[in-house]
Amino acid sequence: MMNKLAGLIKEEQGQGMTEYGLVLGLIAVAVVAALVLLRGHIISLFNNAEKTVGDGVTQMGTTPSPSPAP
């Protein structure tokens, strides 16, 4: 009986998955925090890209048209 209890205390089989879960959770929190902090810069980057593409199309003398539906 004592050997069985000692085996339960020493058993570390599920510990690896728990550690992986904690690390994955920490990475997810860091990514979300980075996105929140950089939100303004990301929006600005996409707005500038949209403006640049739009300016390039109008300089060519054509206006963008929607692609035909299949």
N, C-alpha and C positions, 0 to 999 in steps of 0.2 A: 504494500500500500504506500509506503514511504517512497519507494522507487517511482511509482506512478506520479505522485505529487511533485517529486523532484524533476521528473521528465517534463511535466507541464510548465514548470517555472523556467526551465532552460530552453524550451522550444522557441525558436526564432524564425519559423518558416514563413509566417505572414508579414514579417517585419519589412522585408524588401519592397513589397508592393505598397505598403503604407508610406515608406520613404519616397518612392517614386510619385505617389499621389501628392504628397506635401510639396515636393519640388515643382511638380507641374502646376499646382495651385499658386505657388509663389511666382512662377514665371507668368502665369495668366494675370495676376494682380499687377505685376510690373508692366506688362504690355498695356493693360487698360490705363494705368497711371500715366504712361508715356503718351498714349493717344490723347488723354484729357489735357495734359500739359502742352502738347504740340498741336492742338486742335486748330488754333488760329493760323499757324504756319501751313498746315496741310490744306486748309480751305483756300488760303492765299495762293498756294502752289497750283491747285486745280483751277482756280479762277484765272490765273495768269496763263496757264496752258490753254484754257478755253479761248481766251482773248487772242492769243497768238495764232491759234489754228483758225479762228474766225477772220482775223486780219489777213492771213495768208490766202484764204479762199476769196475774200472780196477783192484783193489786189489782182487776182487772176482774171477778174471780170465776170466771174460766175457766182451765183449764190448757191449755197448748199440746198439740195432738194432731198426729200426723204426717199429712201430706197423703196422700190415697188414691193407690195406684199405678194408673197408666193401664191 
